[in-house]
């Protein structure tokens, strides 16, 4: 299991490195003109295609990791309630706050993807 986790982290880092380079090329100054800027996504359809692909990969990773984190949180909350039923209210409150924070990270990724497209 540790090999899979290390491979997943390495793959995620590689994707992040390539996506940041791709998104950094959003606008550049055209050669031969003074101060005119050209949007590479409009002039080069290849860049636009890869931007959409990388954005989809980023959202897939964020959604899947967020779903796994939420599943672990719910599982641990259920175990905690089973062990100590008197602490149900406290565990439920902490669980809801935790789930909201995990979901907000996924939504932040969605916002970043749409801003960069």
Helices and strands as residue ranges (DSSP letters): H 2-24, E 27-29, E 37-39, H 40-43, H 45-83, G 85-87, H 88-116
